[in-house]
Amino acid sequence: MNKLEKLIASMRGLVMDAVNNAKSGHSGMAIGSAEITATLFTKYFNFTNLNPKWLNRDKFILSAGHGSLTIYTIMHFMGLLDRQDIEQFRKYGSRTSGHPEIDRFQYIDVSTGALGQGIANGLGMALGRDYLAKRFNKPDYNIIDHTVYVLHGDGCLQEGVALEAIQLAGTLQVSNFVLIHDFNKIQIDTPYNEVNNIDFKKFFEAQKFNVIEIESDPYLIEQALLKIKDLKGPTYLQIHTNIAKYTDYQDSSKGHAALFTPEQTIATKKAMSLDSFTPFEYDDDNYSYAQSFWEQKNKNYQNWLKNIDKYTENYPELSSELQSLISNNISYDLSKIEFSANDLSTREYSGQIVKYLERNYWSIVGGSADLFSSTKIGFSKSISEGGQGIKYGIREHAMCAINNGINLATNLKTLASTFLAFADYSKGAMRLASLMELPVINVYSHDTYMVGEDGPTHQPVEQLTMLRSTPNMVVIRPCDQYETEAAFAYALNSKREQISIITSRQNLKTYTQPQDLTSVLKTRLIIELNSESTKSINLLASGSEVEIAVNAAKKLNEKHNLNVKVYSVPVLQFLVNDTEEIAKISNHFQTPLLAIEASNDTMWYKIAEYTRFRAILAKKFGCSGKGELIYHDNGLTVENIIDETIKMLEL
């Protein structure tokens, strides 16, 4: 047994120790894939122990996140995790969480666990790398040229998000993007071929990937990784592995999350020719061998730093741009934007903002899921053409997961856009963006029943509820160009929050320009109508319904002699969590509040904890027909606002 083989055996033994100690964990993949991670990280993966966030280090995504110990064990022997970290596997607050998390351990490139996501994340990292390489690399300075590796299992290739990303990667012919298939052919419930009996080699060849098939042998893995370095386009490396290799559960579904008795553990270690059976104790030569690779890896990093110094001398402006991006220190100013006209749809204003960004800021990329003409979100040229756009195709889930990868690896701002009714397609990626505190931007247009004749499949009802209920996501629904500008300014300068901006298809009225755009996102007074009466009502609305509220306010004032104010509420989450703001708009809780919104979001009723409150919300799915008629069917009308006001004030 040579040094690498002994390291692999020790990694497998350590996996068993860790899951036995934790009394839970997914041992099978981590044991089976040890040859892959040991060979990759020691011999081919370009990184350093001097700077875990080095921009040009290779990226590794464990799309099958349940196999986290395959990372933790090699990182342990390479000196990046200590014994206590492994002993604390799956414990509260530890660096070695059950599935990899970016905020726990700095060498984790993306939080994974929901299968398939990592493949799309990896594609995003590769696209972000290519965008930066086109901008910053020079003939004599190849400063951005790293490789993105994704280790995935059989399950990942059954997830839609992965299949979307694979199609796109092949279409775009993204080089230095390597999918490594831990092909153990076993799932939790069944052998893989009972649910996915296809020829993966032919499948990936059809997707225009380079395809390599090998057995799980360190020498063969080494030769394959060497060959991949010279290939153009994306690569699929299929490695035949054995789940829970050498254990009593090898090649069975029981091996997926197997725990082992002391006798089983010792027997397996003996079968692997290990001579130490005390948990967490392994020969020192494993550590010295694994850490011997740092000398060359750190030398590569030091050479890169020297190259950057020379680059800075020759290209100071580009170097300054790059450093601003690395430090996440780019600010966005929209104060000089000039819109073409008043009373347009908020999707049109969004499109004009993106055009302004394209002219003035290189640090934002993205596009829409084949809906540029409808949502107005897109760039004039794609990344492959030297521009900032990404043609995602009709791949909403992959679009958002790709953008997560771009932002994680580069700090570039990203835009993703589709119809609001289709936001559900991307929920898995959105959830992970919020979990990882990524400031990605989603723009969802066609925000109400006013989509009209397209029918209920395109008319959102519950989507605002879904988006607002997602932790660490700010949902902004502007009613005119000023609020749209404020929404984008907030989103572009966000550092740790995901932002979803909701825009209209139909034209909306433009209201008085606010003195301070930064203050409008909680509430914005749109109109104030006074009378001699002592009776008052304040109306709340967002986006497309603000105009209905204004029209209702005018009638309430004229025909019922009421004092009426209308407030736009672009970010409901800000309002319901701000008692002082609720007190302000309700005259210190004395004036009743009535809200109107074309969604079924009961978050509005949090206001009722503080003051008299009612809400007119969407009641049901729509239908194909004029949007105004569907609004009427749901009570989202001037007349119903008046009726509800009369009931509230007991007129």
C-alpha positions as CSV (number, residue, x, y, z in Angstrom):
1,M,0.0,0.0,0.0
2,N,1.6,3.3,-1.1
3,K,1.2,6.6,0.7
4,L,-1.9,7.8,-1.3
5,E,-3.6,4.4,-0.8
6,K,-2.9,4.5,2.9
7,L,-4.3,8.1,3.1
8,I,-7.5,6.9,1.3
9,A,-7.9,4.0,3.7
10,S,-7.4,6.4,6.7
11,M,-10.0,8.8,5.3
12,R,-12.5,5.9,5.1
13,G,-11.7,4.8,8.7
14,L,-12.1,8.4,9.8
15,V,-15.6,8.5,8.2
16,M,-16.6,5.5,10.2
17,D,-15.3,7.1,13.4
18,A,-17.1,10.3,12.7
19,V,-20.6,8.9,12.0
20,N,-20.3,6.4,14.9
21,N,-19.4,9.3,17.2
22,A,-22.2,11.5,15.9
23,K,-24.7,8.5,15.9
24,S,-25.8,9.7,12.5
25,G,-24.5,10.7,9.1
26,H,-24.2,9.6,5.5
27,S,-21.2,7.3,5.5
28,G,-21.6,5.5,2.2
29,M,-20.7,8.1,-0.3
30,A,-17.9,9.5,1.8
31,I,-16.3,6.1,2.0
32,G,-16.9,5.3,-1.6
33,S,-15.6,8.6,-3.0
34,A,-12.4,8.8,-0.9
35,E,-10.2,7.9,-3.8
36,I,-11.7,10.8,-5.8
37,T,-11.2,13.5,-3.2
38,A,-7.8,12.3,-1.9
39,T,-6.4,12.3,-5.4
40,L,-8.0,15.5,-6.6
41,F,-7.1,17.7,-3.5
42,T,-3.6,16.5,-3.1
43,K,-2.4,16.3,-6.7
44,Y,-4.5,18.5,-8.9
45,F,-6.7,21.0,-6.9
46,N,-5.0,24.4,-7.1
47,F,-5.5,26.1,-3.7
48,T,-3.5,27.4,-0.7
49,N,-3.7,27.2,3.1
50,L,-2.6,30.9,3.2
51,N,-5.8,32.4,1.8
52,P,-9.0,30.3,1.7
53,K,-10.7,33.0,-0.4
54,W,-8.1,33.3,-3.1
55,L,-9.9,34.5,-6.2
56,N,-8.1,32.2,-8.6
57,R,-8.1,29.0,-6.6
58,D,-9.9,26.1,-8.1
59,K,-13.5,25.7,-6.9
60,F,-15.0,22.4,-5.5
61,I,-18.7,21.8,-5.2
62,L,-20.1,18.7,-3.5
63,S,-23.5,18.7,-5.1
64,A,-24.3,15.5,-3.2
65,G,-23.9,17.4,0.1
66,H,-24.8,14.4,2.2
67,G,-21.3,13.1,1.5
68,S,-19.7,16.0,3.4
69,L,-17.2,13.7,5.2
70,T,-15.4,13.1,1.9
71,I,-14.4,16.8,2.1
72,Y,-13.9,17.0,5.9
73,T,-11.6,14.0,6.0
74,I,-9.2,15.1,3.3
75,M,-9.2,18.6,4.8
76,H,-8.4,17.1,8.1
77,F,-5.3,15.2,6.9
78,M,-4.2,18.3,5.0
79,G,-4.3,20.3,8.2
80,L,-7.3,22.5,7.6
81,L,-9.6,20.8,10.1
82,D,-8.4,19.5,13.4
83,R,-9.4,16.3,15.3
84,Q,-11.9,18.2,17.4
85,D,-13.7,19.4,14.2
86,I,-14.1,15.8,13.1
87,E,-15.2,14.7,16.5
88,Q,-17.8,17.5,16.4
89,F,-19.3,16.3,13.1
90,R,-23.0,17.2,12.9
91,K,-22.8,18.9,16.3
92,Y,-24.5,22.3,17.0
93,G,-22.2,25.2,16.0
94,S,-19.4,23.0,14.6
95,R,-17.4,23.7,11.5
96,T,-18.3,20.2,10.2
97,S,-22.1,20.5,9.7
98,G,-24.0,17.5,8.4
99,H,-24.1,19.1,4.9
100,P,-21.4,21.6,3.8
101,E,-22.2,25.2,4.8
102,I,-20.2,28.2,3.6
103,D,-20.4,30.1,6.9
104,R,-19.0,27.1,8.9
105,F,-15.8,26.3,7.1
106,Q,-14.0,28.7,4.8
107,Y,-12.9,26.1,2.3
108,I,-16.6,25.3,1.4
109,D,-17.5,27.0,-1.8
110,V,-21.3,26.6,-1.6
111,S,-23.8,25.2,0.8
112,T,-25.2,22.1,-0.6
113,G,-27.7,19.3,0.4
114,A,-30.6,19.8,-2.0
115,L,-29.4,17.5,-4.8
116,G,-28.6,18.9,-8.2
117,Q,-28.2,22.5,-7.1
118,G,-24.4,22.2,-7.0
119,I,-24.2,21.4,-10.7
120,A,-25.9,24.6,-11.6
121,N,-23.9,26.5,-8.9
122,G,-20.7,25.2,-10.5
123,L,-21.8,26.3,-13.9
124,G,-22.4,29.7,-12.5
125,M,-18.9,29.8,-11.0
126,A,-17.5,28.8,-14.4
127,L,-19.5,31.5,-16.2
128,G,-18.4,34.1,-13.6
129,R,-14.8,33.1,-14.0
130,D,-15.1,33.4,-17.8
131,Y,-16.6,36.8,-17.6
132,L,-13.8,38.1,-15.3
133,A,-11.2,36.4,-17.5
134,K,-12.5,38.2,-20.6
135,R,-12.4,41.5,-18.7
136,F,-9.1,41.2,-16.8
137,N,-6.8,38.7,-18.5
138,K,-4.2,40.1,-20.8
139,P,-1.9,38.2,-23.2
140,D,0.9,38.4,-20.8
141,Y,-1.2,38.1,-17.6
142,N,-3.5,35.1,-17.3
143,I,-4.6,35.9,-13.8
144,I,-8.0,34.2,-13.8
145,D,-7.8,30.6,-15.2
146,H,-9.0,28.2,-12.5
147,T,-11.1,25.0,-12.8
148,V,-14.5,24.3,-11.3
149,Y,-15.0,20.7,-10.1
150,V,-18.4,19.3,-9.1
151,L,-18.6,16.0,-7.4
152,H,-22.1,14.6,-7.7
153,G,-24.0,11.3,-7.3
154,D,-26.7,9.4,-9.2
155,G,-29.4,11.4,-7.5
156,C,-28.2,14.8,-8.7
157,L,-28.7,13.6,-12.3
158,Q,-32.4,13.1,-11.6
159,E,-33.0,16.7,-10.5
160,G,-34.4,19.1,-13.0
161,V,-32.1,21.9,-11.9
162,A,-29.1,19.8,-12.8
163,L,-30.5,18.7,-16.1
164,E,-31.2,22.4,-17.0
165,A,-27.7,23.4,-16.2
166,I,-26.1,20.5,-18.0
167,Q,-28.0,21.4,-21.2
168,L,-26.8,25.0,-20.9
169,A,-23.2,24.1,-20.1
170,G,-23.0,22.0,-23.2
171,T,-24.7,24.6,-25.4
172,L,-22.3,27.3,-24.2
173,Q,-19.3,24.9,-24.3
174,V,-18.0,26.1,-21.0
175,S,-14.4,24.9,-20.5
176,N,-12.7,23.9,-17.2
177,F,-16.1,22.9,-15.9
178,V,-15.8,19.3,-14.7
179,L,-18.6,17.1,-13.5
180,I,-17.2,14.1,-11.5
181,H,-19.9,11.4,-11.1
182,D,-19.5,9.2,-8.0
183,F,-21.3,6.4,-9.9
184,N,-22.1,4.0,-7.1
185,K,-25.5,3.0,-8.6
186,I,-27.2,2.9,-5.2
187,Q,-29.9,5.3,-3.8
188,I,-31.7,5.4,-0.4
189,D,-34.6,3.2,-1.5
190,T,-33.4,1.4,-4.5
191,P,-30.6,0.7,-7.0
192,Y,-30.4,3.6,-9.4
193,N,-31.4,1.6,-12.5
194,E,-34.9,1.0,-11.2
195,V,-35.6,4.8,-11.5
196,N,-33.0,6.1,-14.0
197,N,-31.9,3.3,-16.4
198,I,-30.1,5.4,-19.0
199,D,-26.7,5.4,-20.5
200,F,-25.0,8.5,-18.9
201,K,-22.1,8.4,-21.3
202,K,-24.4,8.7,-24.3
203,F,-26.5,11.3,-22.5
204,F,-23.5,13.5,-21.9
205,E,-22.2,13.0,-25.4
206,A,-25.6,14.2,-26.6
207,Q,-25.2,17.3,-24.4
208,K,-21.8,18.0,-26.1
209,F,-19.7,17.2,-23.0
210,N,-16.3,15.5,-23.2
211,V,-16.9,12.0,-21.7
212,I,-14.4,9.9,-19.7
213,E,-15.3,6.6,-18.0
214,I,-12.9,5.0,-15.5
215,E,-12.9,2.7,-12.5
216,S,-12.2,4.2,-9.0
217,D,-8.5,3.8,-8.9
218,P,-6.1,6.5,-7.8
219,Y,-3.8,6.1,-10.8
220,L,-6.7,6.2,-13.3
221,I,-8.3,9.2,-11.6
222,E,-4.9,11.0,-11.7
223,Q,-4.6,10.2,-15.5
224,A,-8.1,11.4,-16.2
225,L,-7.7,14.7,-14.3
226,L,-4.4,15.3,-16.2
227,K,-6.2,14.7,-19.5
228,I,-9.1,17.0,-18.6
229,K,-6.7,19.9,-18.3
230,D,-6.2,20.0,-22.1
231,L,-9.8,19.5,-23.1
232,K,-12.1,22.3,-24.5
233,G,-15.7,22.5,-23.4
234,P,-17.3,20.9,-20.3
235,T,-16.3,17.4,-19.2
236,Y,-18.2,14.5,-17.6
237,L,-15.9,12.1,-15.7
238,Q,-17.8,8.9,-14.7
239,I,-16.1,7.0,-12.0
240,H,-17.4,3.6,-11.0
241,T,-17.4,3.5,-7.2
242,N,-18.7,1.3,-4.4
243,I,-21.0,2.8,-1.8
244,A,-19.7,2.0,1.8
245,K,-16.7,0.1,0.3
246,Y,-15.1,-2.6,2.4
247,T,-18.0,-2.5,5.0
248,D,-20.8,-5.0,5.6
249,Y,-23.1,-2.6,3.7
250,Q,-21.1,-2.2,0.5
251,D,-23.2,-1.9,-2.7
252,S,-26.5,-1.8,-0.8
253,S,-29.0,0.9,0.1
254,K,-28.2,0.3,3.8
255,G,-24.8,1.8,3.1
256,H,-26.2,5.2,2.4
257,A,-26.4,6.3,6.0
258,A,-24.8,3.3,7.7
259,L,-23.5,3.3,11.3
260,F,-21.1,0.6,12.4
261,T,-20.6,-1.4,15.6
262,P,-17.1,-1.4,17.1
263,E,-16.6,-4.9,15.7
264,Q,-17.6,-3.9,12.2
265,T,-15.4,-0.8,12.3
266,I,-12.3,-2.8,13.4
267,A,-13.0,-5.5,10.8
268,T,-13.3,-2.9,8.0
269,K,-10.1,-1.1,9.1
270,K,-8.3,-4.5,9.0
271,A,-9.7,-5.2,5.6
272,M,-8.2,-1.9,4.5
273,S,-4.8,-2.9,6.0
274,L,-4.9,-0.2,8.7
275,D,-3.1,-1.0,11.9
276,S,-4.6,1.5,14.3
277,F,-8.1,0.9,15.6
278,T,-8.5,3.6,18.2
279,P,-11.2,6.1,16.9
280,F,-9.8,9.3,15.4
281,E,-6.2,8.1,15.7
282,Y,-4.2,7.6,12.5
283,D,-0.5,7.3,11.6
284,D,1.4,10.6,11.4
285,D,2.7,9.7,8.0
286,N,-0.9,10.3,6.6
287,Y,-0.7,13.9,7.8
288,S,2.9,14.5,6.6
289,Y,2.1,13.0,3.2
290,A,-1.1,15.0,2.7
291,Q,0.5,18.2,3.9
292,S,3.6,17.8,1.8
293,F,1.6,19.1,-1.2
294,W,1.2,22.6,0.4
295,E,4.8,23.5,-0.6
296,Q,4.0,23.5,-4.3
297,K,0.4,24.8,-3.9
298,N,1.6,27.7,-1.8
299,K,4.4,28.4,-4.3
300,N,1.7,28.6,-7.1
301,Y,-0.2,31.1,-4.9
302,Q,2.9,33.2,-4.2
303,N,3.7,33.3,-7.9
304,W,0.2,34.4,-8.7
305,L,0.6,37.3,-6.1
306,K,3.8,38.3,-7.8
307,N,2.1,38.3,-11.2
308,I,-0.7,40.4,-9.7
309,D,1.8,43.0,-8.5
310,K,3.2,43.3,-12.1
311,Y,-0.3,43.4,-13.4
312,T,-1.1,46.3,-11.1
313,E,1.9,48.2,-12.4
314,N,0.9,47.7,-16.0
315,Y,-2.9,47.9,-15.7
316,P,-3.6,50.0,-12.6
317,E,-7.2,50.8,-13.5
318,L,-8.2,47.2,-14.2
319,S,-6.4,46.1,-11.0
320,S,-8.3,48.7,-9.0
321,E,-11.6,47.4,-10.5
322,L,-10.7,43.8,-9.6
323,Q,-9.7,44.7,-6.1
324,S,-13.0,46.5,-5.6
325,L,-14.8,43.5,-6.7
326,I,-12.8,41.1,-4.5
327,S,-13.4,43.3,-1.5
328,N,-17.1,43.6,-2.4
329,N,-16.7,47.4,-2.3
330,I,-18.6,48.5,-5.4
331,S,-21.4,51.0,-4.8
332,Y,-24.2,51.7,-7.3
333,D,-25.7,55.2,-7.8
334,L,-28.9,55.6,-9.9
335,S,-29.5,59.3,-9.1
336,K,-28.5,60.4,-12.6
337,I,-30.9,58.1,-14.4
338,E,-33.5,59.8,-16.6
339,F,-36.6,57.9,-17.5
340,S,-38.2,58.3,-20.9
341,A,-41.7,59.2,-19.7
342,N,-44.2,59.1,-16.8
343,D,-47.0,56.7,-16.4
344,L,-45.3,53.6,-17.8
345,S,-45.3,50.1,-16.4
346,T,-42.8,49.4,-13.7
347,R,-41.3,46.6,-15.9
348,E,-40.5,49.3,-18.5
349,Y,-38.7,51.4,-15.8
350,S,-36.8,48.3,-14.7
351,G,-35.7,47.8,-18.3
352,Q,-34.5,51.4,-18.5
353,I,-32.5,50.9,-15.3
354,V,-30.8,47.8,-16.6
355,K,-29.8,49.7,-19.7
356,Y,-28.4,52.4,-17.5
357,L,-26.5,49.8,-15.5
358,E,-25.1,48.3,-18.7
359,R,-23.7,51.7,-19.8
360,N,-22.2,52.5,-16.4
361,Y,-21.4,49.3,-14.4
362,W,-19.5,46.3,-15.6
363,S,-20.0,44.4,-12.3
364,I,-23.5,43.1,-12.9
365,V,-24.5,40.2,-15.2
366,G,-27.6,38.2,-15.8
367,G,-30.8,38.1,-17.8
368,S,-34.1,36.4,-18.0
369,A,-35.5,32.9,-18.6
370,D,-36.3,33.6,-22.3
371,L,-38.5,36.6,-21.4
372,F,-36.4,39.6,-22.1
373,S,-39.1,41.1,-24.4
374,S,-41.6,40.7,-21.7
375,T,-39.9,41.4,-18.4
376,K,-37.4,43.9,-20.0
377,I,-34.5,42.4,-18.0
378,G,-31.5,41.6,-20.1
379,F,-28.3,43.0,-21.7
380,S,-27.5,43.7,-25.3
381,K,-24.7,41.2,-25.5
382,S,-24.0,37.9,-23.9
383,I,-20.9,37.0,-21.9
384,S,-19.6,34.9,-24.7
385,E,-19.9,37.9,-27.0
386,G,-18.0,40.1,-24.5
387,G,-21.2,41.5,-22.9
388,Q,-22.9,41.1,-19.5
389,G,-25.9,39.0,-20.5
390,I,-26.6,35.3,-19.9
391,K,-29.1,33.5,-22.2
392,Y,-30.5,31.0,-19.7
393,G,-33.2,29.7,-21.9
394,I,-36.4,28.6,-20.3
395,R,-34.6,27.3,-17.2
396,E,-35.9,29.3,-14.2
397,H,-34.5,27.0,-11.5
398,A,-31.0,26.7,-13.1
399,M,-31.1,30.5,-13.8
400,C,-31.3,31.3,-10.1
401,A,-28.9,28.5,-9.0
402,I,-26.4,29.7,-11.7
403,N,-26.6,33.2,-10.3
404,N,-25.9,31.9,-6.8
405,G,-22.7,30.4,-8.1
406,I,-21.7,33.5,-9.9
407,N,-22.1,35.7,-6.9
408,L,-20.4,33.2,-4.5
409,A,-17.3,32.9,-6.7
410,T,-16.9,36.5,-7.9
411,N,-19.1,39.0,-5.9
412,L,-20.6,40.1,-9.2
413,K,-24.2,41.3,-8.9
414,T,-26.6,39.1,-10.7
415,L,-30.1,39.6,-12.2
416,A,-32.6,36.8,-12.8
417,S,-36.1,37.5,-14.3
418,T,-39.3,35.7,-15.2
419,F,-43.0,36.1,-14.7
420,L,-44.1,36.3,-11.0
421,A,-46.3,33.3,-11.5
422,F,-43.2,31.2,-12.4
423,A,-41.2,32.2,-9.4
424,D,-42.1,28.9,-7.9
425,Y,-40.0,27.1,-10.5
426,S,-36.9,28.7,-8.9
427,K,-37.8,28.3,-5.2
428,G,-35.1,25.8,-4.4
429,A,-32.3,28.1,-5.6
430,M,-33.9,31.1,-4.0
431,R,-34.1,29.4,-0.6
432,L,-30.4,28.5,-0.7
433,A,-29.5,32.1,-1.8
434,S,-31.3,33.4,1.3
435,L,-29.7,30.7,3.5
436,M,-26.3,31.7,2.2
437,E,-27.1,35.4,2.5
438,L,-26.4,36.1,-1.1
439,P,-27.4,39.5,-2.4
440,V,-28.7,38.2,-5.7
441,I,-31.5,40.1,-7.4
442,N,-34.7,38.6,-8.9
443,V,-37.1,40.7,-11.0
444,Y,-40.6,39.2,-11.4
445,S,-42.9,40.9,-13.8
446,H,-46.6,40.5,-14.7
447,D,-47.5,40.8,-11.0
448,T,-51.3,40.5,-11.0
449,Y,-54.5,39.3,-12.6
450,M,-53.9,42.1,-15.2
451,V,-52.0,39.5,-17.3
452,G,-55.6,38.9,-18.3
453,E,-56.3,36.7,-21.3
454,D,-53.2,34.5,-20.6
455,G,-55.3,32.9,-17.9
456,P,-54.7,31.5,-14.4
457,T,-51.5,29.7,-15.2
458,H,-49.9,33.1,-15.7
459,Q,-51.8,35.1,-13.0
460,P,-50.0,35.1,-9.6
461,V,-51.9,34.8,-6.4
462,E,-49.8,33.1,-3.8
463,Q,-46.4,34.0,-5.0
464,L,-45.9,37.2,-2.9
465,T,-46.9,35.1,0.1
466,M,-44.2,32.5,-0.8
467,L,-41.5,35.1,-1.4
468,R,-42.2,37.2,1.7
469,S,-42.2,34.2,3.9
470,T,-38.7,33.3,2.8
471,P,-36.2,34.3,5.5
472,N,-33.6,36.9,4.5
473,M,-35.4,37.9,1.3
474,V,-36.7,41.5,0.8
475,V,-39.6,41.7,-1.5
476,I,-40.1,45.1,-3.1
477,R,-43.3,45.9,-5.1
478,P,-43.0,49.5,-6.5
479,C,-45.9,51.5,-7.9
480,D,-44.1,54.0,-10.2
481,Q,-40.7,54.9,-11.5
482,Y,-39.5,56.5,-8.3
483,E,-40.1,53.4,-6.2
484,T,-38.7,51.3,-9.0
485,E,-35.5,53.3,-8.8
486,A,-35.4,53.0,-5.0
487,A,-36.0,49.3,-5.3
488,F,-33.0,48.8,-7.6
489,A,-30.8,51.1,-5.6
490,Y,-31.5,49.1,-2.5
491,A,-31.0,45.8,-4.3
492,L,-27.8,46.8,-6.0
493,N,-26.2,47.9,-2.7
494,S,-27.4,45.0,-0.6
495,K,-24.6,43.0,0.8
496,R,-26.3,40.1,2.6
497,E,-30.0,40.0,1.5
498,Q,-31.6,38.5,-1.5
499,I,-34.0,40.9,-3.2
500,S,-37.1,40.2,-5.3
501,I,-38.5,43.2,-7.2
502,I,-42.1,42.8,-8.4
503,T,-43.1,44.8,-11.5
504,S,-46.2,45.4,-13.5
505,R,-47.1,44.6,-17.1
506,Q,-49.7,47.4,-17.4
507,N,-48.9,51.1,-17.2
508,L,-49.3,52.7,-13.8
509,K,-49.7,56.4,-12.8
510,T,-46.6,58.4,-11.7
511,Y,-47.0,60.2,-8.4
512,T,-45.2,63.1,-6.9
513,Q,-41.5,62.7,-6.7
514,P,-40.4,62.0,-3.1
515,Q,-37.7,64.2,-1.6
516,D,-35.7,61.2,-0.3
517,L,-35.8,58.0,-2.3
518,T,-34.1,56.1,0.5
519,S,-37.1,56.5,2.8
520,V,-39.9,55.4,0.5
521,L,-39.6,51.6,0.8
522,K,-41.3,51.4,4.2
523,T,-44.3,53.6,3.3
524,R,-44.8,56.6,1.0
525,L,-47.6,59.0,1.3
526,I,-49.2,59.2,-2.1
527,I,-52.2,61.4,-1.5
528,E,-53.8,63.2,1.4
529,L,-57.4,64.4,1.1
530,N,-58.9,66.4,4.0
531,S,-62.5,67.2,4.9
532,E,-64.4,68.9,7.7
533,S,-65.4,65.5,9.1
534,T,-63.9,63.9,12.1
535,K,-64.0,60.5,10.4
536,S,-60.8,59.2,8.8
537,I,-59.5,56.2,7.0
538,N,-56.0,55.5,5.6
539,L,-55.6,53.1,2.7
540,L,-52.5,50.9,2.1
541,A,-51.5,49.3,-1.1
542,S,-48.5,48.1,-3.1
543,G,-47.6,48.1,-6.8
544,S,-50.5,47.8,-9.2
545,E,-53.2,48.4,-6.5
546,V,-52.0,51.8,-5.4
547,E,-53.9,53.4,-8.3
548,I,-57.1,51.7,-7.2
549,A,-56.6,52.9,-3.7
550,V,-56.1,56.5,-4.9
551,N,-59.3,56.4,-7.0
552,A,-61.2,55.0,-4.0
553,A,-59.7,57.8,-1.7
554,K,-61.0,60.5,-4.0
555,K,-64.5,59.1,-3.9
556,L,-64.5,58.6,-0.2
557,N,-63.5,62.2,0.2
558,E,-65.9,63.6,-2.3
559,K,-69.0,61.5,-1.7
560,H,-68.6,60.5,2.0
561,N,-66.7,63.6,3.3
562,L,-63.9,61.5,4.8
563,N,-60.3,62.4,5.6
564,V,-58.3,59.9,3.6
565,K,-54.6,59.2,3.1
566,V,-53.2,56.6,0.7
567,Y,-49.8,55.1,1.5
568,S,-47.8,53.0,-0.9
569,V,-46.2,50.0,0.9
570,P,-43.4,48.8,-1.4
571,V,-41.8,46.5,1.3
572,L,-44.5,45.0,3.5
573,Q,-41.9,43.2,5.6
574,F,-40.4,46.5,6.6
575,L,-43.7,47.9,7.7
576,V,-45.1,45.0,9.7
577,N,-41.9,44.9,11.8
578,D,-41.8,48.6,12.6
579,T,-44.2,49.7,15.3
580,E,-43.2,53.3,14.9
581,E,-44.0,53.3,11.2
582,I,-47.4,51.7,11.9
583,A,-48.1,54.4,14.6
584,K,-47.2,57.1,12.1
585,I,-49.5,56.0,9.3
586,S,-52.4,55.3,11.7
587,N,-52.2,58.6,13.6
588,H,-50.8,56.9,16.7
589,F,-53.2,54.0,16.2
590,Q,-56.3,56.2,16.1
591,T,-57.1,56.0,12.4
592,P,-58.2,52.6,10.9
593,L,-56.1,51.1,8.1
594,L,-57.5,49.3,5.1
595,A,-55.1,47.4,2.8
596,I,-55.7,46.2,-0.8
597,E,-53.4,43.8,-2.6
598,A,-53.9,41.3,-5.5
599,S,-52.3,38.5,-3.4
600,N,-53.4,36.2,-0.6
601,D,-50.7,37.3,1.7
602,T,-51.9,37.3,5.3
603,M,-48.7,39.0,6.4
604,W,-50.8,42.2,6.2
605,Y,-52.7,41.1,9.3
606,K,-49.7,41.6,11.5
607,I,-50.7,45.2,11.4
608,A,-53.9,44.2,13.3
609,E,-51.8,43.6,16.4
610,Y,-51.5,47.4,16.7
611,T,-54.5,49.1,15.3
612,R,-57.9,48.6,13.6
613,F,-57.2,46.9,10.3
614,R,-58.8,45.1,7.5
615,A,-57.4,43.8,4.1
616,I,-59.0,43.2,0.8
617,L,-56.9,40.4,-0.8
618,A,-57.1,38.0,-3.7
619,K,-59.5,35.1,-3.0
620,K,-58.9,32.6,-5.8
621,F,-57.1,31.7,-9.0
622,G,-58.0,33.9,-11.9
623,C,-59.3,33.0,-15.4
624,S,-58.7,33.9,-19.0
625,G,-60.3,37.3,-19.6
626,K,-60.0,41.0,-19.0
627,G,-57.9,41.7,-15.9
628,E,-60.4,44.3,-14.7
629,L,-63.1,41.7,-14.6
630,I,-60.9,39.3,-12.5
631,Y,-60.1,42.1,-10.1
632,H,-63.9,42.7,-9.8
633,D,-64.5,39.0,-9.0
634,N,-62.0,39.2,-6.2
635,G,-63.3,42.5,-4.7
636,L,-60.2,44.4,-5.7
637,T,-62.3,47.5,-6.7
638,V,-63.0,51.0,-5.8
639,E,-66.5,50.1,-4.9
640,N,-65.5,47.3,-2.5
641,I,-62.9,49.6,-0.8
642,I,-65.7,52.1,-0.2
643,D,-68.0,49.4,1.2
644,E,-65.3,48.1,3.5
645,T,-64.6,51.6,4.7
646,I,-68.3,52.2,5.5
647,K,-68.3,49.0,7.5
648,M,-65.1,49.9,9.4
649,L,-66.3,53.4,10.3
650,E,-69.9,52.3,10.9
651,L,-71.2,55.0,8.6
